[in-house]
């Protein structure tokens, strides 16, 4: 069983002897989807807190962590205003659980992402940087999927309708894993059907992206069953060929 980047998986695979079962878990990407009903005035703070929890858990280091949040337009809170609410929620999370210490390369990547986005904002582009100690929200209106530099740096992008999300993530379908959804039950089920066809193997409520159940089908597979080898003992009477069991009826019951 191997976990890691594509390079790591390829390296381990090359060392596995022929005939040995190999279970790889490579690089994956996850994201969130927030429906307009979840950003109603009486729900937006709770929704932002759920999203901030998912972003903060493990500092986005897990493949279950959201790189990006798609926010549906047409609600009582605009995607841009939701970015501000998310920033406040991330600040509350930082007070409870501060971000871990970064390596130099990680810190440089986070700083570069913030500076680049700030320059876009200053240049008059439809971009917004909201940042604090140990976190950043990068808002932009281009809905194309954008991977994050991680460590509590998350993209927020608007979509006209949740139904538009499958087309937006289709180019990275081979890397998709989890989608955290804040939406009414029927809409969450509809989105799950659409994303499942793309290969997303887990759709969960927002706020539970990094808290998986023990029965989760990791990468869409029966994890424990793949560790078993089966031996079939077939009975004598029930598996015979038709013409031998019923010679009077002819081949497959036809004269």
Long-range contacts (C-beta under 8 A, 24 or more apart in sequence): 1-25, 21-226, 21-227, 23-223, 23-226, 25-63, 25-218, 25-219, 27-63, 27-175, 28-63, 28-175, 28-176, 28-177, 28-178, 28-219, 29-63, 29-67, 29-145, 29-147, 29-172, 29-175, 29-176, 29-177, 30-63, 30-64, 30-65, 30-66, 30-67, 30-176, 30-177, 30-178, 30-179, 30-180, 30-209, 31-66, 31-67, 31-68, 31-69, 31-70, 31-145, 31-169, 31-179, 31-180, 32-66, 32-68, 32-69, 32-70, 32-179, 32-180, 32-181, 32-182, 32-206, 32-209, 33-69, 33-70, 33-72, 33-162, 33-165, 33-179, 33-180, 33-181, 33-182, 33-183, 33-191, 34-69, 34-70, 34-71, 34-72, 34-82, 34-181, 34-182, 34-183, 34-206, 35-72, 35-75, 35-162, 35-181, 35-182, 35-183, 35-184, 35-187, 36-72, 36-73, 36-74, 36-75, 36-76, 37-75, 37-183, 37-184, 37-187, 38-75, 38-182, 38-183, 38-206, 39-71, 39-72, 39-75, 39-76, 39-77, 39-82, 40-75, 40-76, 40-77, 41-76, 41-77, 44-76, 44-77, 44-82, 44-85, 45-85, 45-89, 47-82, 47-85, 47-182, 47-206, 48-82, 48-85, 48-86, 48-88, 48-89, 49-89, 49-92, 49-207, 50-180, 50-182, 50-205, 50-206, 50-207, 51-86, 51-89, 51-154, 51-180, 51-182, 51-206, 51-207, 52-86, 52-89, 52-90, 52-92, 52-93, 53-93, 53-207, 54-180, 54-206, 54-207, 54-208, 54-209, 54-210, 55-90, 55-93, 55-135, 55-152, 55-154, 56-90, 56-93, 56-94, 56-97, 56-99, 56-135, 56-152, 57-209, 57-210, 57-211, 58-210, 59-99, 59-100, 59-150, 59-151, 59-152, 60-148, 60-150, 60-151, 60-152, 60-153, 60-154, 61-150, 61-151, 62-210, 63-177, 63-178, 64-177, 64-178, 64-202, 64-209, 64-210, 64-212, 65-150, 65-209, 65-210, 66-154, 66-180, 66-209, 67-145, 67-146, 67-147, 67-148, 67-150, 67-154, 67-155, 68-145, 68-146, 68-147, 68-148, 68-154, 68-155, 68-156, 68-157, 69-154, 69-155, 69-156, 69-157, 70-143, 70-157, 70-158, 70-159, 70-162, 70-165, 70-168, 71-156, 71-157, 71-158, 71-159, 72-158, 72-159, 72-160, 72-161, 72-162, 73-158, 73-159, 73-160, 74-160, 78-158, 79-139, 79-156, 79-157, 79-158, 80-128, 80-139, 80-158, 82-156, 83-128, 83-130, 83-137, 83-139, 83-156, 84-130, 86-130, 86-137, 86-154, 86-156, 87-130, 87-131, 87-132, 87-135, 87-137, 90-132, 90-135, 90-137, 90-152, 91-132, 91-135, 93-135, 94-132, 94-133, 94-134, 94-135, 94-152, 98-134, 99-134, 99-135, 99-151, 99-152, 100-151, 102-151, 106-149, 106-150, 106-151, 109-149, 110-136, 110-149, 110-151, 110-153, 112-149, 113-138, 113-148, 113-149, 113-153, 114-138, 114-153, 143-168, 144-168, 145-169, 145-171, 145-172, 162-187, 162-190, 162-191, 163-190, 163-191, 163-194, 165-191, 165-194, 165-195, 166-191, 166-194, 166-195, 166-197, 166-198, 169-195, 169-198, 170-198, 173-198, 173-199, 174-199, 176-200, 177-201, 177-202, 177-219, 178-202, 178-203, 178-204, 178-209, 179-203, 179-204, 180-204, 180-205, 180-206, 180-207, 180-208, 180-209, 181-205, 181-206, 182-206
